[in-house]
Amino acid sequence: MTENEARAAIVDAARRMAPLGINVGRTGNVSLRWHRGGEEGLLITPSALAYERTTIDDIVWLALQAPADEDPLAESPARVHGTRAPSSEWRLHRDLYAARPDAGAIVHAHPAHATALACLPRIHAEGIPAFHYMIAVAGGDDIRCAPYATFGTKALSEHARVALEGRRACLLAQHGTVALGAELGAALDLSAELENLARMYWLALQLGEPARLDAAAMTQVHARFGRYRGDAA
């Protein structure tokens, strides 16, 4: 696709978050890995702009390579191009792309049920366990919760990177969710599925302690997912 088509896809994905029930207002952000010439980079939604007002010209490009002396608390990236400031979570997106060459798109959202769970100490400790076979959609036998860190910081990026090792999605404590995909549609679908799982787990907890699938059952699920998708899910 052309860069304008990529920008349009980002705007469309950002606008779809609210109807999917994974975002409210101006929160959350969407990005797409996008290289310009020989320079690696990404396109990301702008800061503090309502998505219904966002156009392709508001999408911001920034370089993937971080300067060695970059301030870990810097509010703007060193190499950026656009008429607006990038999302306050630009560092989270940039650092995850640098760590995860398999990620072509990232969706960060604040869905109600997943975020509510991410405020609980038990979720901090064990994540969302294998109460349902679809937990495997995130790539493992549970959905981890990254420890809390202030938004936009290097610490948050690092916590998310660790929580996403061997995974495609995770919770962020007292914050929200992150989902990776080979392309935008996959990242958006995974974000919605994560919120659906969080809602089901929340509902199950109202009735008691949900039973959990064991490692053998989850191994079979992963194997079937792999055959179904044609990959190593």
C-alpha atoms as an extended CHARMM CRD file, in Angstrom:
* protein
*
       233  EXT
         1         1  MET       CA              0.0000000000        0.0000000000        0.0000000000  PROA      1               0.0000000000
         2         2  THR       CA              1.0260000000        3.6390000000       -0.3610000000  PROA      2               0.0000000000
         3         3  GLU       CA              1.7910000000        5.7460000000        2.6970000000  PROA      3               0.0000000000
         4         4  ASN       CA             -1.5150000000        7.5890000000        2.3470000000  PROA      4               0.0000000000
         5         5  GLU       CA             -3.3150000000        4.2530000000        2.2670000000  PROA      5               0.0000000000
         6         6  ALA       CA             -1.4240000000        3.1980000000        5.3950000000  PROA      6               0.0000000000
         7         7  ARG       CA             -2.4140000000        6.4470000000        7.1120000000  PROA      7               0.0000000000
         8         8  ALA       CA             -6.0450000000        5.9130000000        6.1240000000  PROA      8               0.0000000000
         9         9  ALA       CA             -5.9340000000        2.3910000000        7.5460000000  PROA      9               0.0000000000
        10        10  ILE       CA             -4.6670000000        3.7410000000       10.8690000000  PROA      10              0.0000000000
        11        11  VAL       CA             -7.4320000000        6.3560000000       11.0220000000  PROA      11              0.0000000000
        12        12  ASP       CA            -10.0270000000        3.6770000000       10.2380000000  PROA      12              0.0000000000
        13        13  ALA       CA             -8.6700000000        1.3460000000       12.9300000000  PROA      13              0.0000000000
        14        14  ALA       CA             -8.6290000000        4.1470000000       15.5130000000  PROA      14              0.0000000000
        15        15  ARG       CA            -12.2440000000        5.0390000000       14.7340000000  PROA      15              0.0000000000
        16        16  ARG       CA            -13.3010000000        1.3990000000       15.0220000000  PROA      16              0.0000000000
        17        17  MET       CA            -12.0410000000        1.0700000000       18.6010000000  PROA      17              0.0000000000
        18        18  ALA       CA            -15.0670000000        2.7450000000       20.2120000000  PROA      18              0.0000000000
        19        19  PRO       CA            -17.6970000000        0.7020000000       18.3000000000  PROA      19              0.0000000000
        20        20  LEU       CA            -15.7490000000       -2.4470000000       19.2360000000  PROA      20              0.0000000000
        21        21  GLY       CA            -16.0070000000       -1.4610000000       22.8960000000  PROA      21              0.0000000000
        22        22  ILE       CA            -12.2790000000       -1.2560000000       23.5400000000  PROA      22              0.0000000000
        23        23  ASN       CA            -11.8760000000        2.5070000000       23.8470000000  PROA      23              0.0000000000
        24        24  VAL       CA            -13.6100000000        5.7030000000       24.9560000000  PROA      24              0.0000000000
        25        25  GLY       CA            -12.9510000000        9.2400000000       23.7640000000  PROA      25              0.0000000000
        26        26  ARG       CA             -9.3870000000       10.1660000000       22.8780000000  PROA      26              0.0000000000
        27        27  THR       CA             -7.6640000000        7.3980000000       24.8090000000  PROA      27              0.0000000000
        28        28  GLY       CA             -5.7160000000        4.5630000000       23.2150000000  PROA      28              0.0000000000
        29        29  ASN       CA             -3.4860000000        4.6960000000       20.1540000000  PROA      29              0.0000000000
        30        30  VAL       CA             -2.7780000000        2.8070000000       16.9570000000  PROA      30              0.0000000000
        31        31  SER       CA              0.3990000000        2.3800000000       14.9220000000  PROA      31              0.0000000000
        32        32  LEU       CA              1.7510000000        0.6180000000       11.8640000000  PROA      32              0.0000000000
        33        33  ARG       CA              5.3710000000       -0.2850000000       11.1350000000  PROA      33              0.0000000000
        34        34  TRP       CA              6.3460000000        1.9220000000        8.2000000000  PROA      34              0.0000000000
        35        35  HSD       CA              9.7940000000        2.4360000000        6.6920000000  PROA      35              0.0000000000
        36        36  ARG       CA             10.6990000000        5.4510000000        4.6100000000  PROA      36              0.0000000000
        37        37  GLY       CA             13.3750000000        4.6720000000        2.0930000000  PROA      37              0.0000000000
        38        38  GLY       CA             16.1330000000        2.9200000000        3.9950000000  PROA      38              0.0000000000
        39        39  GLU       CA             15.0580000000        4.2010000000        7.4090000000  PROA      39              0.0000000000
        40        40  GLU       CA             13.0000000000        2.0200000000        9.7310000000  PROA      40              0.0000000000
        41        41  GLY       CA             10.0760000000        3.7340000000       11.3850000000  PROA      41              0.0000000000
        42        42  LEU       CA              6.3830000000        3.7360000000       12.2090000000  PROA      42              0.0000000000
        43        43  LEU       CA              3.2060000000        5.7110000000       11.6600000000  PROA      43              0.0000000000
        44        44  ILE       CA              1.1460000000        6.5050000000       14.7610000000  PROA      44              0.0000000000
        45        45  THR       CA             -1.9980000000        8.3600000000       15.7730000000  PROA      45              0.0000000000
        46        46  PRO       CA             -1.5090000000       11.9230000000       17.0750000000  PROA      46              0.0000000000
        47        47  SER       CA             -1.7870000000       13.1030000000       20.6560000000  PROA      47              0.0000000000
        48        48  ALA       CA             -4.9830000000       14.5910000000       22.1110000000  PROA      48              0.0000000000
        49        49  LEU       CA             -7.0490000000       14.5910000000       18.9390000000  PROA      49              0.0000000000
        50        50  ALA       CA            -10.5210000000       13.0330000000       18.7640000000  PROA      50              0.0000000000
        51        51  TYR       CA            -10.4840000000       10.1660000000       16.2970000000  PROA      51              0.0000000000
        52        52  GLU       CA            -13.5800000000       11.3920000000       14.4710000000  PROA      52              0.0000000000
        53        53  ARG       CA            -11.6160000000       14.5550000000       13.6830000000  PROA      53              0.0000000000
        54        54  THR       CA             -8.3850000000       12.7640000000       12.7700000000  PROA      54              0.0000000000
        55        55  THR       CA             -7.3690000000       12.7470000000        9.0970000000  PROA      55              0.0000000000
        56        56  ILE       CA             -4.4840000000       11.1140000000        7.2700000000  PROA      56              0.0000000000
        57        57  ASP       CA             -2.5370000000       14.3680000000        7.5220000000  PROA      57              0.0000000000
        58        58  ASP       CA             -2.6230000000       14.1350000000       11.3360000000  PROA      58              0.0000000000
        59        59  ILE       CA             -0.8270000000       10.7680000000       11.4390000000  PROA      59              0.0000000000
        60        60  VAL       CA              2.7870000000       11.1210000000       12.6020000000  PROA      60              0.0000000000
        61        61  TRP       CA              5.8720000000        9.2710000000       11.3810000000  PROA      61              0.0000000000
        62        62  LEU       CA              8.8280000000        8.6320000000       13.6790000000  PROA      62              0.0000000000
        63        63  ALA       CA             12.1030000000        6.7790000000       13.3570000000  PROA      63              0.0000000000
        64        64  LEU       CA             12.4980000000        3.3830000000       14.9830000000  PROA      64              0.0000000000
        65        65  GLN       CA             16.1280000000        3.8910000000       15.9580000000  PROA      65              0.0000000000
        66        66  ALA       CA             16.4950000000        5.6610000000       19.3080000000  PROA      66              0.0000000000
        67        67  PRO       CA             19.5790000000        7.8060000000       19.9840000000  PROA      67              0.0000000000
        68        68  ALA       CA             21.9990000000        6.2400000000       22.4570000000  PROA      68              0.0000000000
        69        69  ASP       CA             21.7520000000        9.2970000000       24.7170000000  PROA      69              0.0000000000
        70        70  GLU       CA             17.9630000000        9.6410000000       24.5790000000  PROA      70              0.0000000000
        71        71  ASP       CA             16.3850000000       10.8620000000       27.8170000000  PROA      71              0.0000000000
        72        72  PRO       CA             14.1890000000        8.0080000000       29.1620000000  PROA      72              0.0000000000
        73        73  LEU       CA             11.6590000000       10.6760000000       30.2040000000  PROA      73              0.0000000000
        74        74  ALA       CA             11.6980000000       12.5750000000       26.8920000000  PROA      74              0.0000000000
        75        75  GLU       CA              8.1940000000       13.6160000000       25.8150000000  PROA      75              0.0000000000
        76        76  SER       CA              9.0500000000       13.7060000000       22.0950000000  PROA      76              0.0000000000
        77        77  PRO       CA             11.1100000000       11.3090000000       19.9250000000  PROA      77              0.0000000000
        78        78  ALA       CA             14.3640000000       12.5100000000       18.3900000000  PROA      78              0.0000000000
        79        79  ARG       CA             13.3140000000       11.7920000000       14.7890000000  PROA      79              0.0000000000
        80        80  VAL       CA              9.7110000000       12.7110000000       14.0880000000  PROA      80              0.0000000000
        81        81  HSD       CA              7.8040000000       14.0770000000       11.1030000000  PROA      81              0.0000000000
        82        82  GLY       CA              4.2710000000       15.4480000000       11.1650000000  PROA      82              0.0000000000
        83        83  THR       CA              2.1080000000       18.4810000000       11.7720000000  PROA      83              0.0000000000
        84        84  ARG       CA              1.0630000000       17.1890000000       15.2070000000  PROA      84              0.0000000000
        85        85  ALA       CA              2.7470000000       15.6240000000       18.2140000000  PROA      85              0.0000000000
        86        86  PRO       CA              2.6810000000       11.8140000000       18.2440000000  PROA      86              0.0000000000
        87        87  SER       CA              0.6340000000        9.9070000000       20.8010000000  PROA      87              0.0000000000
        88        88  SER       CA              1.9790000000       10.1600000000       24.3300000000  PROA      88              0.0000000000
        89        89  GLU       CA              2.6020000000        6.4010000000       24.0710000000  PROA      89              0.0000000000
        90        90  TRP       CA              4.9370000000        6.7190000000       21.0580000000  PROA      90              0.0000000000
        91        91  ARG       CA              7.7570000000        5.1790000000       23.1010000000  PROA      91              0.0000000000
        92        92  LEU       CA              5.6990000000        2.0600000000       23.8980000000  PROA      92              0.0000000000
        93        93  HSD       CA              5.0170000000        1.4940000000       20.1970000000  PROA      93              0.0000000000
        94        94  ARG       CA              8.5580000000        2.2920000000       19.0590000000  PROA      94              0.0000000000
        95        95  ASP       CA             10.2280000000        0.0890000000       21.6690000000  PROA      95              0.0000000000
        96        96  LEU       CA              7.9120000000       -2.8430000000       20.9840000000  PROA      96              0.0000000000
        97        97  TYR       CA              8.5790000000       -2.6800000000       17.2420000000  PROA      97              0.0000000000
        98        98  ALA       CA             12.3130000000       -2.6450000000       17.9770000000  PROA      98              0.0000000000
        99        99  ALA       CA             11.9610000000       -5.7150000000       20.2180000000  PROA      99              0.0000000000
       100       100  ARG       CA              9.4130000000       -7.5940000000       18.1050000000  PROA      100             0.0000000000
       101       101  PRO       CA             10.2550000000       -7.8850000000       14.3990000000  PROA      101             0.0000000000
       102       102  ASP       CA              7.1100000000      -10.0030000000       13.9830000000  PROA      102             0.0000000000
       103       103  ALA       CA              4.8910000000       -7.0340000000       14.8910000000  PROA      103             0.0000000000
       104       104  GLY       CA              3.5720000000       -5.0710000000       11.9310000000  PROA      104             0.0000000000
       105       105  ALA       CA              0.8950000000       -3.1840000000       13.8610000000  PROA      105             0.0000000000
       106       106  ILE       CA              0.1040000000       -2.3120000000       17.4810000000  PROA      106             0.0000000000
       107       107  VAL       CA             -3.1680000000       -1.3630000000       19.1520000000  PROA      107             0.0000000000
       108       108  HSD       CA             -3.1170000000        0.0580000000       22.6900000000  PROA      108             0.0000000000
       109       109  ALA       CA             -6.5510000000        0.5160000000       24.2630000000  PROA      109             0.0000000000
       110       110  HSD       CA             -8.3510000000        1.0840000000       27.5660000000  PROA      110             0.0000000000
       111       111  PRO       CA            -11.2460000000       -1.4340000000       27.4700000000  PROA      111             0.0000000000
       112       112  ALA       CA            -13.3830000000       -1.4300000000       30.6140000000  PROA      112             0.0000000000
       113       113  HSD       CA            -13.2830000000       -5.0920000000       31.6950000000  PROA      113             0.0000000000
       114       114  ALA       CA             -9.6440000000       -5.7620000000       30.8580000000  PROA      114             0.0000000000
       115       115  THR       CA             -8.5730000000       -2.5480000000       32.5710000000  PROA      115             0.0000000000
       116       116  ALA       CA            -10.6910000000       -3.3010000000       35.6380000000  PROA      116             0.0000000000
       117       117  LEU       CA             -9.0300000000       -6.7110000000       35.9450000000  PROA      117             0.0000000000
       118       118  ALA       CA             -5.6270000000       -5.0560000000       35.4970000000  PROA      118             0.0000000000
       119       119  CYS       CA             -6.2660000000       -3.1520000000       38.7290000000  PROA      119             0.0000000000
       120       120  LEU       CA             -6.4670000000       -6.3310000000       40.8360000000  PROA      120             0.0000000000
       121       121  PRO       CA             -3.4610000000       -7.7360000000       42.7550000000  PROA      121             0.0000000000
       122       122  ARG       CA             -4.3510000000      -11.3200000000       41.7560000000  PROA      122             0.0000000000
       123       123  ILE       CA             -4.2280000000      -10.3410000000       38.0860000000  PROA      123             0.0000000000
       124       124  HSD       CA             -0.9110000000       -8.5640000000       38.6330000000  PROA      124             0.0000000000
       125       125  ALA       CA              0.4270000000      -11.8230000000       40.0390000000  PROA      125             0.0000000000
       126       126  GLU       CA             -1.0320000000      -14.4110000000       37.6590000000  PROA      126             0.0000000000
       127       127  GLY       CA             -2.6800000000      -12.5970000000       34.7610000000  PROA      127             0.0000000000
       128       128  ILE       CA             -5.8440000000      -14.0330000000       33.2320000000  PROA      128             0.0000000000
       129       129  PRO       CA             -5.4500000000      -17.8210000000       33.5220000000  PROA      129             0.0000000000
       130       130  ALA       CA             -6.6340000000      -20.5150000000       31.1230000000  PROA      130             0.0000000000
       131       131  PHE       CA            -10.2780000000      -20.4350000000       32.2150000000  PROA      131             0.0000000000
       132       132  HSD       CA            -11.2680000000      -20.6150000000       28.5200000000  PROA      132             0.0000000000
       133       133  TYR       CA             -9.4680000000      -22.1700000000       25.5670000000  PROA      133             0.0000000000
       134       134  MET       CA             -9.4510000000      -18.8540000000       23.6460000000  PROA      134             0.0000000000
       135       135  ILE       CA             -6.8160000000      -17.5630000000       26.0620000000  PROA      135             0.0000000000
       136       136  ALA       CA             -4.4670000000      -19.2040000000       23.5350000000  PROA      136             0.0000000000
       137       137  VAL       CA             -5.2990000000      -16.4680000000       21.0260000000  PROA      137             0.0000000000
       138       138  ALA       CA             -2.7440000000      -14.2620000000       22.7890000000  PROA      138             0.0000000000
       139       139  GLY       CA             -0.0400000000      -16.8700000000       22.2520000000  PROA      139             0.0000000000
       140       140  GLY       CA              0.2850000000      -18.6030000000       25.6130000000  PROA      140             0.0000000000
       141       141  ASP       CA             -1.4950000000      -20.3990000000       28.4400000000  PROA      141             0.0000000000
       142       142  ASP       CA             -2.3860000000      -17.1460000000       30.1840000000  PROA      142             0.0000000000
       143       143  ILE       CA             -2.5900000000      -13.4330000000       29.4850000000  PROA      143             0.0000000000
       144       144  ARG       CA              0.0690000000      -11.6780000000       31.5010000000  PROA      144             0.0000000000
       145       145  CYS       CA             -0.2480000000       -8.3270000000       33.2250000000  PROA      145             0.0000000000
       146       146  ALA       CA              2.7300000000       -5.9720000000       32.9640000000  PROA      146             0.0000000000
       147       147  PRO       CA              3.5940000000       -4.1250000000       36.2060000000  PROA      147             0.0000000000
       148       148  TYR       CA              2.4710000000       -0.5280000000       36.5300000000  PROA      148             0.0000000000
       149       149  ALA       CA              4.6300000000        2.3160000000       35.2410000000  PROA      149             0.0000000000
       150       150  THR       CA              3.7850000000        5.9100000000       34.3340000000  PROA      150             0.0000000000
       151       151  PHE       CA              2.3810000000        6.2680000000       30.8260000000  PROA      151             0.0000000000
       152       152  GLY       CA              4.8100000000        7.2820000000       28.1260000000  PROA      152             0.0000000000
       153       153  THR       CA              7.9140000000        6.1600000000       30.0160000000  PROA      153             0.0000000000
       154       154  LYS       CA             10.7450000000        3.7810000000       29.1960000000  PROA      154             0.0000000000
       155       155  ALA       CA              9.7580000000        1.7460000000       32.2560000000  PROA      155             0.0000000000
       156       156  LEU       CA              6.3190000000        1.0830000000       30.7890000000  PROA      156             0.0000000000
       157       157  SER       CA              7.8550000000        0.0100000000       27.4800000000  PROA      157             0.0000000000
       158       158  GLU       CA             10.1810000000       -2.3940000000       29.2530000000  PROA      158             0.0000000000
       159       159  HSD       CA              7.4380000000       -3.9000000000       31.4210000000  PROA      159             0.0000000000
       160       160  ALA       CA              5.2630000000       -4.4350000000       28.3310000000  PROA      160             0.0000000000
       161       161  ARG       CA              8.1510000000       -5.9840000000       26.3830000000  PROA      161             0.0000000000
       162       162  VAL       CA              8.7350000000       -8.5610000000       29.1150000000  PROA      162             0.0000000000
       163       163  ALA       CA              5.0200000000       -9.3440000000       29.5030000000  PROA      163             0.0000000000
       164       164  LEU       CA              4.7700000000       -9.8730000000       25.7350000000  PROA      164             0.0000000000
       165       165  GLU       CA              7.6310000000      -12.3560000000       25.4900000000  PROA      165             0.0000000000
       166       166  GLY       CA              6.1200000000      -15.3340000000       23.6710000000  PROA      166             0.0000000000
       167       167  ARG       CA              2.7850000000      -13.5020000000       23.5600000000  PROA      167             0.0000000000
       168       168  ARG       CA              0.7980000000      -11.2710000000       21.2080000000  PROA      168             0.0000000000
       169       169  ALA       CA             -1.1870000000       -9.3770000000       23.8480000000  PROA      169             0.0000000000
       170       170  CYS       CA             -0.9930000000       -8.3840000000       27.4910000000  PROA      170             0.0000000000
       171       171  LEU       CA             -2.6260000000       -6.2450000000       30.1530000000  PROA      171             0.0000000000
       172       172  LEU       CA             -0.9680000000       -3.1460000000       31.5820000000  PROA      172             0.0000000000
       173       173  ALA       CA             -1.5350000000       -2.7340000000       35.3130000000  PROA      173             0.0000000000
       174       174  GLN       CA             -3.8550000000        0.1790000000       36.1780000000  PROA      174             0.0000000000
       175       175  HSD       CA             -3.7980000000        1.1780000000       32.5120000000  PROA      175             0.0000000000
       176       176  GLY       CA             -5.1750000000       -0.9700000000       29.6800000000  PROA      176             0.0000000000
       177       177  THR       CA             -4.0970000000       -3.4660000000       27.0300000000  PROA      177             0.0000000000
       178       178  VAL       CA             -1.5900000000       -3.9000000000       24.2080000000  PROA      178             0.0000000000
       179       179  ALA       CA             -2.0580000000       -6.1710000000       21.1930000000  PROA      179             0.0000000000
       180       180  LEU       CA              0.3840000000       -6.9470000000       18.3830000000  PROA      180             0.0000000000
       181       181  GLY       CA             -0.4730000000       -8.1470000000       14.8910000000  PROA      181             0.0000000000
       182       182  ALA       CA              1.1470000000       -8.7740000000       11.5390000000  PROA      182             0.0000000000
       183       183  GLU       CA             -1.2380000000       -6.1240000000       10.2170000000  PROA      183             0.0000000000
       184       184  LEU       CA             -3.7510000000       -3.6660000000       11.6460000000  PROA      184             0.0000000000
       185       185  GLY       CA             -6.8080000000       -5.8660000000       11.2980000000  PROA      185             0.0000000000
       186       186  ALA       CA             -5.1640000000       -8.6520000000       13.2840000000  PROA      186             0.0000000000
       187       187  ALA       CA             -4.0630000000       -6.3050000000       16.0880000000  PROA      187             0.0000000000
       188       188  LEU       CA             -7.5270000000       -4.7460000000       16.2950000000  PROA      188             0.0000000000
       189       189  ASP       CA             -9.2810000000       -8.1340000000       16.3050000000  PROA      189             0.0000000000
       190       190  LEU       CA             -6.9620000000       -9.3800000000       19.0410000000  PROA      190             0.0000000000
       191       191  SER       CA             -7.6820000000       -6.2830000000       21.1470000000  PROA      191             0.0000000000
       192       192  ALA       CA            -11.4080000000       -6.9460000000       20.8600000000  PROA      192             0.0000000000
       193       193  GLU       CA            -10.9790000000      -10.6500000000       21.6820000000  PROA      193             0.0000000000
       194       194  LEU       CA             -8.8830000000       -9.7860000000       24.7350000000  PROA      194             0.0000000000
       195       195  GLU       CA            -11.6470000000       -7.5350000000       26.0610000000  PROA      195             0.0000000000
       196       196  ASN       CA            -14.2250000000      -10.2520000000       25.3890000000  PROA      196             0.0000000000
       197       197  LEU       CA            -12.1530000000      -12.7570000000       27.3690000000  PROA      197             0.0000000000
       198       198  ALA       CA            -11.6980000000      -10.2440000000       30.1850000000  PROA      198             0.0000000000
       199       199  ARG       CA            -15.4520000000       -9.6840000000       30.3270000000  PROA      199             0.0000000000
       200       200  MET       CA            -16.1280000000      -13.4360000000       30.4510000000  PROA      200             0.0000000000
       201       201  TYR       CA            -13.5500000000      -13.9180000000       33.2050000000  PROA      201             0.0000000000
       202       202  TRP       CA            -15.0060000000      -11.0170000000       35.1940000000  PROA      202             0.0000000000
       203       203  LEU       CA            -18.4940000000      -12.5310000000       34.8790000000  PROA      203             0.0000000000
       204       204  ALA       CA            -17.2500000000      -15.9780000000       35.8870000000  PROA      204             0.0000000000
       205       205  LEU       CA            -15.5880000000      -14.5290000000       38.9830000000  PROA      205             0.0000000000
       206       206  GLN       CA            -18.9630000000      -13.1640000000       40.1140000000  PROA      206             0.0000000000
       207       207  LEU       CA            -20.2210000000      -16.7580000000       40.3290000000  PROA      207             0.0000000000
       208       208  GLY       CA            -17.1610000000      -18.3130000000       41.9530000000  PROA      208             0.0000000000
       209       209  GLU       CA            -13.6810000000      -19.4720000000       41.0630000000  PROA      209             0.0000000000
       210       210  PRO       CA            -13.5470000000      -20.6060000000       37.4110000000  PROA      210             0.0000000000
       211       211  ALA       CA            -12.0950000000      -24.0120000000       36.6100000000  PROA      211             0.0000000000
       212       212  ARG       CA             -8.8640000000      -23.9040000000       34.6250000000  PROA      212             0.0000000000
       213       213  LEU       CA             -7.6800000000      -25.8770000000       31.6480000000  PROA      213             0.0000000000
       214       214  ASP       CA             -4.4580000000      -27.7540000000       32.3410000000  PROA      214             0.0000000000
       215       215  ALA       CA             -1.2410000000      -27.5870000000       30.3250000000  PROA      215             0.0000000000
       216       216  ALA       CA             -2.1110000000      -30.6950000000       28.2970000000  PROA      216             0.0000000000
       217       217  ALA       CA             -5.4420000000      -29.2230000000       27.2110000000  PROA      217             0.0000000000
       218       218  MET       CA             -3.8190000000      -25.9350000000       26.2420000000  PROA      218             0.0000000000
       219       219  THR       CA             -1.1090000000      -27.7560000000       24.2820000000  PROA      219             0.0000000000
       220       220  GLN       CA             -3.8410000000      -29.3370000000       22.1750000000  PROA      220             0.0000000000
       221       221  VAL       CA             -5.4930000000      -25.9420000000       21.6680000000  PROA      221             0.0000000000
       222       222  HSD       CA             -2.2270000000      -24.3780000000       20.4820000000  PROA      222             0.0000000000
       223       223  ALA       CA             -1.6860000000      -27.2730000000       18.0730000000  PROA      223             0.0000000000
       224       224  ARG       CA             -5.1680000000      -26.8820000000       16.6020000000  PROA      224             0.0000000000
       225       225  PHE       CA             -4.7420000000      -23.1030000000       16.3700000000  PROA      225             0.0000000000
       226       226  GLY       CA             -1.5060000000      -23.6900000000       14.4570000000  PROA      226             0.0000000000
       227       227  ARG       CA             -3.1840000000      -25.9580000000       11.9240000000  PROA      227             0.0000000000
       228       228  TYR       CA             -6.1790000000      -23.6440000000       11.6290000000  PROA      228             0.0000000000
       229       229  ARG       CA             -4.0770000000      -20.5480000000       10.9760000000  PROA      229             0.0000000000
       230       230  GLY       CA             -1.2140000000      -22.1810000000        9.1700000000  PROA      230             0.0000000000
       231       231  ASP       CA              1.2470000000      -20.7510000000       11.6760000000  PROA      231             0.0000000000
       232       232  ALA       CA              2.8090000000      -21.6280000000       15.0180000000  PROA      232             0.0000000000
       233       233  ALA       CA              0.1070000000      -20.0520000000       17.2020000000  PROA      233             0.0000000000
